[in-house]
Amino acid sequence: MSYVGTYLDQLIEKKNLKSDSDLANYLQISRQHLSRIRIEGVLSEEKCLIVASELDINPLELLSYMRAKKAKSEEARKIWMELHKKTKRVKAYILLNSNS
């Protein structure tokens, strides 16, 4: 499963969906398109925003990962991945400190 698949699985769980078919309907895409997303690990910007909103995460977390996957140069990929990692660290810091 792709890294993006973990976000999709979280959305299935959060929305109490029964299957990828239900998720595809929820995202208004075909089941085949969802399978391609799971294999290739790439969501459109529009779907990143929907998934991020539904999971209550910073959209930059998903968008930066997608940009890294689509980057043409190694330098751009590294920059986007660093931003992705920073976004995830901020989220982890907030979660850790919100329980205190």
Phi, psi and omega per residue, in radians:
M1 nan 2.535 3.129
S2 -1.347 2.860 3.080
Y3 -1.003 -0.693 3.120
V4 -1.094 -0.522 3.118
G5 -1.004 -0.561 3.118
T6 -1.134 -0.668 3.081
Y7 -1.165 -0.709 3.135
L8 -1.124 -0.709 3.101
D9 -1.108 -0.677 3.083
Q10 -1.095 -0.677 3.127
L11 -1.177 -0.717 3.075
I12 -0.999 -0.815 -3.119
E13 -1.136 -0.819 -3.079
K14 -1.105 -0.674 -3.098
K15 -1.594 0.085 -3.137
N16 0.939 0.741 3.090
L17 -1.454 2.686 -3.059
K18 -1.632 -0.394 -3.016
S19 -2.803 3.026 3.036
D20 -1.114 -0.533 3.087
S21 -1.097 -0.738 3.081
D22 -1.111 -0.697 3.119
L23 -1.143 -0.739 3.113
A24 -1.037 -0.779 3.095
N25 -1.077 -0.743 3.140
Y26 -1.063 -0.718 -3.137
L27 -1.472 -0.059 3.138
Q28 1.048 0.823 3.060
I29 -2.323 2.893 3.115
S30 -1.315 2.773 3.087
R31 -1.088 -0.636 3.117
Q32 -1.142 -0.697 3.109
H33 -1.114 -0.732 3.111
L34 -1.089 -0.696 3.092
S35 -1.063 -0.740 3.116
R36 -1.092 -0.725 3.104
I37 -1.050 -0.770 -3.137
R38 -1.114 -0.677 -3.117
I39 -1.303 -0.858 -3.060
E40 -1.456 -0.399 3.122
G41 1.271 0.530 -3.097
V42 -2.258 2.179 3.059
L43 -1.901 2.634 3.023
S44 -1.215 2.817 3.106
E45 -1.024 -0.710 -3.136
E46 -1.051 -0.806 -3.127
K47 -1.230 -0.567 3.045
C48 -1.031 -0.775 -3.130
L49 -1.127 -0.693 3.119
I50 -1.143 -0.867 -3.117
V51 -1.083 -0.789 3.135
A52 -1.067 -0.765 3.138
S53 -1.085 -0.804 -3.116
E54 -1.157 -0.574 -3.139
L55 -1.575 -0.020 -3.133
D56 0.986 0.839 3.067
I57 -2.099 2.820 3.099
N58 -1.117 2.162 -3.138
P59 -0.988 -0.488 3.137
L60 -1.078 -0.468 3.112
E61 -1.052 -0.798 3.122
L62 -1.411 -0.751 -3.092
L63 -1.079 -0.709 -3.140
S64 -1.156 -0.640 3.091
Y65 -1.148 -0.748 3.122
M66 -1.093 -0.725 3.106
R67 -1.096 -0.685 3.107
A68 -1.098 -0.754 -3.141
K69 -1.100 -0.588 -3.071
K70 -1.645 -0.083 -3.063
A71 -1.052 2.444 -3.136
K72 -1.465 -0.515 -3.118
S73 -1.987 2.696 3.098
E74 -1.107 -0.652 3.132
E75 -1.082 -0.802 3.125
A76 -1.124 -0.714 3.131
R77 -1.052 -0.765 3.140
K78 -1.105 -0.722 3.137
I79 -1.102 -0.820 -3.138
W80 -1.134 -0.682 3.129
M81 -1.179 -0.636 3.082
E82 -1.111 -0.729 3.087
L83 -1.108 -0.712 3.106
H84 -1.053 -0.816 -3.141
K85 -1.092 -0.719 3.121
K86 -1.105 -0.706 3.133
T87 -1.103 -0.735 3.123
K88 -1.178 -0.649 3.116
R89 -1.141 -0.684 3.111
V90 -1.090 -0.753 3.128
K91 -1.080 -0.785 -3.139
A92 -1.097 -0.707 3.131
Y93 -1.092 -0.790 -3.142
I94 -1.097 -0.756 3.135
L95 -1.109 -0.757 3.139
L96 -1.105 -0.700 -3.065
N97 -1.487 -0.241 3.117
S98 -1.382 -0.323 3.123
N99 -1.528 -0.065 -3.095
S100 -1.491 nan nan
